[in-house]
Amino acid sequence: MQYLVRNAVLNGYVDLMLTLGQDPLPVMRSVGIDPAALGSGDGWLSVDSVSRLFELSAAETRCEDFGLRLAAARGMSNLGPVGLIAREEPDVRSALGMVLRHVNLHNEALRARLVEANGLATVQVDTAPGVTFGRQGIEIAVASVCRILRELLHDDWEPLTVCFVHDAPAVLGTHHRILGSRIQFGHTLNGIVVYARDLDADNAMSDPLLRPYTRQYLEALVPPEDTTTVDRVRTMIESLLPTERCSAAYVARSLGMDRRTLHRHLARSDETFSSLVDSVRIDLAQRYVARQARSLTDISGELGFSALSSFSRWFKDRFGCSPKAWKAAQDSTSPAVGTLIPRLPAD
């Protein structure tokens, strides 16, 4: 299985590479990551490619603490929707639990759990079966947990112990500055140990009035267990249509595969990339045209058309009438409203 991670995992990467005197673009391209992906909003990248990028970047910059430097300024906001939901939980334990349970919405390959015993709580960081993070990826994940707990508690809070399976680097200055003074290398697990009582503290960021809405948001975000490649491709097409990057090649790279592999996945569901683009456009066109506030020029751009005339021709071919005529039919009170069915192109 090819696991994905939100491109927010590379927040700060370009600046850090430049600060360390390295051009980040060749390194990104060498592992198959298109630099333009960082400007595509809430997109996804291959976990394997990102892991290789971090290890290669650490080697190129001769910076063993590369991952920690990248994670230093990160907190719950870097987790996107997961962080938004967690910050409204009433106490630190429930906020941390929310992050750990739903971290797959940020990184599909990351696994984390909270174990409590004898007054201590251990956050164990692991990966999905068959996935291996390098030193940098593991240190980013563990440092991010520490940063989140500091955000929930106070800036000078320190864990009792930070544990890493890998060996210690030559210099520990950055590790102590970011993770605290008590770090063990060559341990049996990756994670942090804290007093369980620390997790009982109230979450000062929480607003009880917002909590029901964030829970509803979470329910809408959690993907069904049977999410398929077709579902993922449709989601990516919808987000990429307004850009100039809505292509089979770009989507395939984002999913960590080549175009032929993508086409094979889609063919199993009797789909092609073109058929999915057309299907997404049909769904969005009906929603957008039905709204009063949107101009047809804006809609054509949102659907990836270079000119209004191209959109109008496409719309008439699919719906049998112009966008304005279709809108008028939807606004009418005729019993036939809603029966206009788009005509899908023949394969």
N, C-alpha and C positions, 0 to 999 in steps of 0.2 A: 504493500500500500504506500502511496506517495502522500506524505504529510505536508501540511501547509502552515505558514505562520504569517500573521499580519505584517505588512511592510513597516509598521511602526517600530518593529524590532531594530530597524536601521536608523531610527531617529538619532541624530548627532553623529552618525558614522562619518559622513563626508567631512564635517568640521574637524573631527578628531584626527582623521588621516592627514588633512592639510596641516594641522597643528604639529603633527609628527614628521612633516616634511615629505609626505608621500602623495602621489596623485591617486585618488581612489578609483577613478574610472577604469583604468586597465585591469585592476584587481577584480572589480566587480564583473567586468566582461569575461574574465578568465574562468569564472565559476558559473557563467551562464545567467547572470543577473543584469537586466537592462537598467542602466542608471535612470532612465525615464520613469521606471516603476515607482521611484520615490516621490514623484509628483502626481501620482494617479489617485490620490485620496486614500481611501480605506481598502487597498488592494491586498493581495496575498502573494507570497513567495514560497518556493520550495524550502523546506526545513533543511534538507541535505545541502542545498546550495548556500544557504545562509551560514550553516555550521562550517562549511569549508571556507567561506569568505572570512569568518572571524579568525580561524586558525592561520590562514594565509596572510591576513593583515597583521597579525601579531608577529609572524615570522619576518615579513617585509619591513616592518618598522622596528624590529628587534625589541619589542615591547611585550614582556611576559604578562604584564598586568593590563593588556589592551581591553579585555572584556570588562574589568572592574572600572576602568576609566569611562567606558561607554555607559555603564550602568549607574555611575555616580550620581547623576542628576535626575534619575528616573524615579517615579513613584506610581501611584495608582492611575494617574492621568494617562500614562503610557500604555495602559491596558485597554484603553478605549472604553467600549460598552461595559466590560467587566468591572473596570475601576469606577465608572459612573454609578453602577448598581451597588457595589460594595461600600462606597463611601456613605450611603444612606442607612446602613445597618446600625442597630442601636449600640452595640459594643464591639470591642476589638476582636473577640473570638468569632462572632458571627460575620464580621467584615472579612476577617482572614479566611474563614471557612467558605465564604462566598467566592473569594478569589481562587482558592484551591479547587473547589468543586467545578468551577466553570472556566478554568484557565485554558481549556481546549478551545474556547471561543477566540482566544488570542494566539495560542500555539497548539496545534493539534497533536504534536508529538510529546508534549511535556506532561508529566504526571507528578502530582504532589499530594501529600496527605499529612494530616495532623494526628500525632499519637500522644496521648496524655497518660502519665503514670507517675505516682509518688511525688506529686507536686511539680513535676516538670512536663513541659510540652515540647515535642520535637516535630519540626516541619521537615519532612523528608522529600527531597527532590529527585525525581527519576525520569526515565524516558519510556515511551511505548516500546513493546517488544520489537526487536530488530532494528531499533534506532540507537545510535551512539552519538552523544554530544562530545566534542572535544573539550579541552580545559577551559577555553574561553566561553563557550556556550554554557557550561555548568556554572562558571563563576558569575556570569551575567544573571542567570536564574536565581542563584542563592543571594547575590547582592541585591537583586530586585526585591526579594522577600524582606531582607533587612531594611531596605529603604521604605517599603510600605509600612512596616511596623513602626519605624521612627515617625512616619507621617501620622500614624494613628495614635501614637503615644507622645513622645517628645524628642526633639532633635538630638539630645545627648544620651538617649537610651542605647544600651548595648546588649546583645545576646550573651548568654552564659558561655556558649561555645559555638563556633562555626566549624563545620566538618567538611573535609574534602577527601575523596578517594585518591586523587592524584597527589604527586609529590610536591613539596614546597618549591617555589621559585627561588632564584638566587637572592633577590631583594624583596623584602616584605613591607616596605614603607607604605605603598598604596593600599595593600591588604589591611594593614592595621588602621589606616586613616578611614577606610570605608566600612570595614567589617568589625572593627574593635580589636582589642589586644589579645583575645583568647581564640586562637585559630589552631585547629589540628589537621595536619595533612597525613595521608596514608591511612585514613580512617576507613571504616566499613561502609559508610554511607555519605552522601552529599546532603547537607542541610544545616539547620540551626537548632540549638536547644535554648529554651527560655523558661522562666518561671511561669507556671500555669496561671498564677494569680495576676500576672501582667495582662493576660487576655481578658480578665474580668472588667477591665477599665471601660468606662463609657467612651463612646466614639463622639468626640466633640464636633465632628464635621456633619453628623447626621441631622436631618430634618425630618421628624416623624410625619409631617404632612406630605412629604414627597415619597415616602417609602412605598405606599400602595402602587404608585405610578411606576416606580423603578421595577417592582416585582412584575407588573404587567409587561413592561418592556423586556424583561428577562425571558418571560414565556414566549414572546414573539421572536426573540433572538435564537433560542435554543433550537438547533436544527433537528429534524426527525432522524431516528437511527438509520433509516434506509435512504439517507441522502445519497444521490448518485452523481456520477460525473456529469450527466446531462443537467442536473440541478445546479451544480457548481458553475458549469459553463454558462447557463442562462443568467445566473446572478452576475457573473463577470461581464457578460455582454451588456447587461442593463447599465452597469456602472461605467463601461468603456464607450458606449455609443456616442456620448457628447464629445469624446476626444478623437484623436486621429490614430488611436492604437487598437481599435476594435478589429483585430485580425486573428485568424486561426493560429498563426505563428506566435503572436504575442500571448494569447490565452494559453497555448500549449506550454510555452516557456514558464508562465506564471504557475502552472500546475505541475511543473517539474517533468515534462515529457516533450517529445518531439511531435511534429504535426501528424505524422503517420500513426503514432500511438493514439493521439487524440481522436483521429478519424475512426480508428478501430473501436474505441470506446463508444463513440457516438453511433456507429453503425449497429452495434448490438441492440440499441434502442430504436433502430430504423430512423435515425436522425443524421443530418450533416450539419456542419457549422453554419452554412448558408441558411438552411431551414430553420435553425434556432434563431439566427439573427432576424429572419423574417417574422417568426412567431413572436419574438420579444417586441419587435417594432409594432406589430398588430395590436398586442395587448396595451402597450404604452400609448399608441396613437389614439385608441378609443378613450383612454382615460384623459389624455391631455386635451384632445379636441373638445371633449364634453365640458371642460372647465371654461368659464367665462373670461378669466383674467389673462389667458395665454394667447399670444398672437401666433399665427401660423408660421411666421418666420422663426420665432423662438422654438416652436415645436419641431420644425424641420431640423434645426441645429441640434436639439436634444436627441433626436433620433439618428443623428449621424449623416444627414444629407448636406451636401455642399451648397445647395441652392433650393429656394422655395419651390421652383418649378419642378425639380426632381422629386421632391416630396409629394407634390400635388399629383404628378403622373403615377407615382407608386401607389398613393392612396386610392386614386380612381381605379387602378388595376385591381387592387385588393377588395375594395368595397363597392365598386360599381357606380360610384358618384364622387363628387368633389367633397373635400372636408366640410365646406360650408353647408352643402346639401345634406350631408350626413348629420351634422350638428342640428340642423333645422328639424330633421326627422326625429332625432332624439328628444328635442324640446317639445314636439307636438304631443297632443293627447290621443293620437290615433291608437287603436288597439294593436296595430302592427308594430308599434315602437318596440325596439329591442330585438326585432326579428331579422335585422340586416346582418347577414353572416359574411365575414370576409372570405374572399376566394383565394385559397392558397395556391401558389404556382405549382404546376406539375413538375415532378423531378425529371 
